Amino acid sequence: MERRKFIEKSGIIGAITLLPISFFSMIEKPKYKMGYQLFSIRDEMSKDPIATLKALKAMGYEDFETYGFDNEKGMFYGYKSSEFKQILNDLNLSVSSGHYGFSPYLEKSEDDLKRFVNQCIIGAKALDSKYITWPWIAPEQRTIDNFKLMSKKLNIIGEQVTNAGLGFAYHNHGFEFEDQNGKNGFDIIINETDPSLVKLQMDMYWVMHSSQYTPKELINNQPGRYVMWHIKDMDKVSKDYTELGNGSINYTELLPNPNVSGLEFYFIEQGGNFLINSMKSAADSSNYFKKHLQKFL
């Protein structure tokens, strides 16, 4: 090797050794797959699921959270569970969690609930998902008594799902934080569910929109329990959803420590209020996330 080239290469190597460790963590492959909640693009999924998944993959998304499982037919997006799994395999994509329709079972018998949960388990296992997630209850169900009833059912479901070898989680919105004569649903869920059976999926938008806490504060109170995150931005004026980077949530400062959280998966999401359309929204949020936030995960 020529002396000049040797000196140049030696200088580069020497400079690299002086870089901070954080530099290397930024250039390494991210620990977590970039995920997307498919409800955000439900209009396109209803028209052409395969083309939509291909487009999302081209944007950089690798992992997804489903919604709208047909438990009686065992179908996702018009495909049998096994067929949908084959589509995912062909595209080298994964589904790590699903939002399942538990809300009607809040007032049904335990036998009906267990039958539904078993159908969800079969569907989730067909996709090699790790988590089954309770996402929502109807507005008329949001009473203190029903939050207590739901907590009991969350424990029952959590035990059944855990015994099947999967994980179970509850996804928050904003209504859990609403005060009802000095009580709120979120505290009831936290205090009356078994942390070993009922994990938590934090929707950071709703935490910032409706709670008195930051995501970091909630996680510090329940370390290791927030195994999934939903990441979406808040419009600066309307406080509705918006694309990442367009809103008021500064995620570069807000994102909690994933190790303290117990984070396993995250999903970018935008439930509506698209600047142009759902596909452009998914692309814009992906671009912003890869440029500004992926280095933290």
C-alpha positions as CSV (number, residue, x, y, z in Angstrom):
1,M,0.0,0.0,0.0
2,E,1.3,3.5,-0.9
3,R,2.4,5.5,2.2
4,R,0.0,8.3,1.4
5,K,-3.0,6.0,1.1
6,F,-2.0,4.2,4.3
7,I,-1.8,7.5,6.2
8,E,-5.2,8.5,4.9
9,K,-6.9,5.3,5.9
10,S,-5.1,5.3,9.3
11,G,-6.5,8.8,9.8
12,I,-10.0,7.8,9.0
13,I,-9.8,4.8,11.4
14,G,-8.4,7.1,14.1
15,A,-11.2,9.6,13.7
16,I,-13.8,6.8,13.9
17,T,-12.4,5.6,17.3
18,L,-13.1,9.1,18.7
19,L,-16.8,9.1,17.7
20,P,-19.2,8.7,20.6
21,I,-21.0,5.4,21.1
22,S,-24.3,7.0,20.2
23,F,-23.0,7.5,16.7
24,F,-22.7,3.8,16.2
25,S,-26.2,3.1,17.7
26,M,-27.6,5.5,15.1
27,I,-26.0,3.8,12.1
28,E,-26.8,0.2,13.3
29,K,-29.9,-1.5,12.0
30,P,-32.9,-0.4,14.2
31,K,-33.8,-2.8,16.9
32,Y,-37.5,-2.7,16.1
33,K,-39.3,-3.1,12.9
34,M,-41.1,0.0,11.7
35,G,-44.8,-0.8,12.3
36,Y,-48.1,0.6,11.0
37,Q,-51.7,0.1,12.4
38,L,-53.6,-0.9,9.3
39,F,-56.8,0.9,10.5
40,S,-54.9,4.1,9.4
41,I,-55.3,2.9,5.8
42,R,-58.5,1.1,6.1
43,D,-60.0,2.6,2.9
44,E,-57.2,1.2,0.8
45,M,-57.1,-2.2,2.6
46,S,-60.8,-2.6,1.8
47,K,-60.1,-2.1,-1.9
48,D,-56.9,-4.0,-2.4
49,P,-55.1,-5.4,0.6
50,I,-52.2,-6.9,-1.3
51,A,-51.4,-3.7,-3.3
52,T,-51.7,-1.7,-0.1
53,L,-49.3,-3.9,1.8
54,K,-46.8,-3.7,-1.1
55,A,-47.1,0.1,-1.1
56,L,-46.5,0.2,2.7
57,K,-43.5,-2.1,2.4
58,A,-42.0,0.3,-0.2
59,M,-42.4,3.1,2.3
60,G,-40.3,1.1,4.8
61,Y,-43.0,-0.5,7.0
62,E,-42.2,-4.1,7.9
63,D,-44.7,-5.0,10.7
64,F,-48.4,-4.4,11.1
65,E,-51.3,-4.4,13.6
66,T,-54.5,-5.7,12.2
67,Y,-58.1,-4.7,12.9
68,G,-61.5,-6.1,11.8
69,F,-61.0,-9.8,12.3
70,D,-64.0,-11.8,11.2
71,N,-64.1,-14.3,14.1
72,E,-66.9,-16.5,12.7
73,K,-65.3,-16.9,9.3
74,G,-61.7,-16.8,10.6
75,M,-60.8,-14.1,8.0
76,F,-58.6,-11.0,7.7
77,Y,-59.5,-8.5,5.0
78,G,-61.5,-11.0,3.0
79,Y,-58.9,-13.8,3.2
80,K,-58.8,-16.9,5.3
81,S,-56.2,-16.5,8.1
82,S,-53.9,-19.0,6.5
83,E,-54.2,-17.2,3.1
84,F,-53.5,-13.8,4.6
85,K,-50.4,-15.3,6.4
86,Q,-49.1,-16.6,3.0
87,I,-49.5,-13.1,1.6
88,L,-47.5,-11.7,4.5
89,N,-44.8,-14.4,4.0
90,D,-44.6,-13.7,0.3
91,L,-44.0,-10.0,1.0
92,N,-41.6,-10.8,4.0
93,L,-43.9,-8.9,6.3
94,S,-45.2,-9.6,9.8
95,V,-48.2,-8.9,12.0
96,S,-47.2,-8.7,15.6
97,S,-50.6,-7.6,17.1
98,G,-54.2,-7.3,16.3
99,H,-57.1,-5.2,17.6
100,Y,-60.1,-7.5,18.2
101,G,-63.7,-6.6,18.7
102,F,-64.1,-7.2,22.5
103,S,-66.5,-4.3,23.2
104,P,-69.8,-6.3,22.6
105,Y,-68.6,-9.0,25.0
106,L,-68.4,-6.6,27.9
107,E,-72.0,-7.5,28.7
108,K,-72.1,-11.1,27.5
109,S,-71.5,-14.3,29.5
110,E,-68.1,-15.7,30.3
111,D,-68.9,-18.7,28.0
112,D,-69.6,-16.4,25.1
113,L,-66.4,-14.4,25.9
114,K,-64.2,-17.5,26.1
115,R,-65.6,-18.7,22.8
116,F,-64.7,-15.4,21.1
117,V,-61.3,-15.3,22.7
118,N,-60.6,-18.8,21.5
119,Q,-61.5,-17.7,17.9
120,C,-59.1,-14.7,18.3
121,I,-56.3,-17.0,19.5
122,I,-56.8,-19.2,16.5
123,G,-56.6,-16.2,14.2
124,A,-53.6,-14.6,15.9
125,K,-51.7,-17.9,15.9
126,A,-52.4,-18.3,12.2
127,L,-50.6,-15.0,11.6
128,D,-47.8,-15.8,14.1
129,S,-48.9,-12.7,16.0
130,K,-47.5,-12.3,19.6
131,Y,-50.3,-10.1,21.0
132,I,-54.1,-9.9,21.1
133,T,-55.2,-6.4,22.0
134,W,-58.5,-5.0,23.4
135,P,-58.7,-1.6,21.7
136,W,-62.0,0.2,22.6
137,I,-65.3,0.2,24.3
138,A,-68.4,2.0,23.1
139,P,-69.4,5.5,24.4
140,E,-72.4,4.1,26.3
141,Q,-70.2,1.6,28.1
142,R,-67.8,4.2,29.6
143,T,-69.0,4.2,33.2
144,I,-67.0,3.5,36.4
145,D,-69.0,0.3,37.0
146,N,-68.2,-0.9,33.5
147,F,-64.5,-0.1,33.9
148,K,-64.5,-2.3,36.9
149,L,-66.4,-5.0,35.0
150,M,-64.0,-4.7,32.1
151,S,-61.0,-5.0,34.4
152,K,-62.4,-8.4,35.6
153,K,-62.9,-9.5,32.0
154,L,-59.4,-8.3,31.0
155,N,-58.0,-10.6,33.7
156,I,-60.1,-13.5,32.4
157,I,-59.0,-12.9,28.8
158,G,-55.4,-12.4,29.8
159,E,-55.3,-15.7,31.6
160,Q,-56.9,-17.5,28.6
161,V,-54.5,-15.9,26.1
162,T,-51.5,-16.4,28.2
163,N,-52.3,-20.1,28.7
164,A,-52.4,-20.3,24.9
165,G,-48.9,-19.0,24.6
166,L,-49.7,-15.4,23.5
167,G,-49.7,-12.0,25.1
168,F,-52.7,-9.8,25.8
169,A,-52.8,-6.0,26.0
170,Y,-55.2,-3.1,26.6
171,H,-55.0,-0.1,24.3
172,N,-55.9,3.3,25.8
173,H,-57.8,6.2,24.2
174,G,-58.7,9.4,25.9
175,F,-62.0,8.4,27.6
176,E,-60.2,6.3,30.3
177,F,-58.7,9.5,31.7
178,E,-61.9,11.4,32.1
179,D,-62.9,12.3,35.6
180,Q,-66.1,10.7,37.0
181,N,-66.6,12.1,40.5
182,G,-63.0,11.8,41.4
183,K,-62.4,8.4,39.7
184,N,-61.3,7.5,36.2
185,G,-61.2,4.3,34.1
186,F,-57.5,4.3,33.6
187,D,-56.7,4.1,37.3
188,I,-59.2,1.3,37.7
189,I,-57.7,-0.7,34.8
190,I,-54.1,-0.2,36.1
191,N,-55.0,-1.1,39.7
192,E,-57.5,-3.9,39.1
193,T,-55.8,-5.9,36.4
194,D,-52.9,-8.4,36.9
195,P,-49.8,-7.0,35.2
196,S,-48.6,-10.5,34.4
197,L,-51.7,-11.2,32.4
198,V,-52.7,-7.7,31.1
199,K,-50.0,-5.7,29.4
200,L,-50.6,-2.2,28.0
201,Q,-50.4,-0.6,24.6
202,M,-49.8,3.1,25.0
203,D,-51.4,5.5,22.5
204,M,-49.1,8.5,23.0
205,Y,-51.4,10.8,21.1
206,W,-54.3,10.1,23.6
207,V,-52.0,10.3,26.6
208,M,-50.9,13.8,25.5
209,H,-54.4,14.8,24.4
210,S,-56.4,13.7,27.5
211,S,-54.2,12.7,30.5
212,Q,-52.4,14.8,33.1
213,Y,-49.3,12.8,32.5
214,T,-46.5,12.3,30.0
215,P,-45.8,8.9,28.5
216,K,-42.5,8.8,30.5
217,E,-44.4,9.4,33.8
218,L,-46.9,6.7,33.1
219,I,-44.2,4.2,32.1
220,N,-42.2,5.0,35.2
221,N,-45.2,4.1,37.3
222,Q,-45.6,0.8,35.5
223,P,-42.2,-0.1,34.2
224,G,-42.0,-3.1,31.9
225,R,-45.7,-3.2,31.3
226,Y,-46.1,-1.0,28.2
227,V,-45.1,-3.6,25.7
228,M,-46.4,-1.7,22.6
229,W,-46.7,2.0,21.6
230,H,-48.9,3.8,19.1
231,I,-47.2,6.9,17.7
232,K,-49.2,9.6,16.0
233,D,-49.2,13.4,16.0
234,M,-51.7,16.0,17.1
235,D,-52.8,18.9,14.9
236,K,-51.6,22.2,16.3
237,V,-55.1,23.8,16.0
238,S,-57.8,21.2,16.0
239,K,-55.9,18.7,18.2
240,D,-57.2,16.0,15.8
241,Y,-54.8,13.5,14.3
242,T,-52.2,14.6,11.8
243,E,-49.1,13.2,10.0
244,L,-45.9,12.8,12.0
245,G,-44.0,16.1,12.0
246,N,-47.0,18.2,11.2
247,G,-48.3,18.5,14.7
248,S,-47.6,19.7,18.2
249,I,-46.0,16.5,19.7
250,N,-42.3,16.7,19.8
251,Y,-41.4,13.0,19.8
252,T,-37.7,13.6,19.8
253,E,-38.1,14.8,23.4
254,L,-41.2,12.8,24.3
255,L,-40.3,9.2,23.4
256,P,-39.7,7.2,26.6
257,N,-36.9,4.8,27.2
258,P,-38.0,1.6,25.4
259,N,-36.1,-0.6,27.9
260,V,-38.0,0.9,30.9
261,S,-41.2,0.6,29.0
262,G,-40.7,-3.1,28.2
263,L,-41.3,-2.2,24.5
264,E,-41.6,-5.0,22.0
265,F,-43.4,-3.4,19.1
266,Y,-44.5,0.1,18.0
267,F,-47.0,1.1,15.4
268,I,-47.3,4.5,13.7
269,E,-50.9,5.4,13.3
270,Q,-53.2,8.1,11.9
271,G,-56.9,7.3,12.3
272,G,-58.1,10.1,10.0
273,N,-57.9,13.8,9.3
274,F,-55.4,13.1,6.4
275,L,-53.9,16.1,4.8
276,I,-54.3,14.6,1.3
277,N,-55.3,10.9,1.7
278,S,-54.4,7.8,3.7
279,M,-51.7,6.6,1.4
280,K,-49.9,9.9,1.3
281,S,-50.3,10.2,5.1
282,A,-48.6,6.8,5.6
283,A,-45.7,7.9,3.3
284,D,-45.2,11.3,5.0
285,S,-45.2,9.7,8.5
286,S,-42.8,7.1,7.4
287,N,-40.4,9.6,5.9
288,Y,-40.5,11.8,9.0
289,F,-40.1,8.8,11.3
290,K,-37.1,7.4,9.5
291,K,-35.4,10.8,9.4
292,H,-36.1,12.0,12.9
293,L,-37.2,9.2,15.2
294,Q,-36.0,5.8,14.1
295,K,-32.6,6.4,15.5
296,F,-34.1,6.2,19.0
297,L,-35.6,2.7,18.3
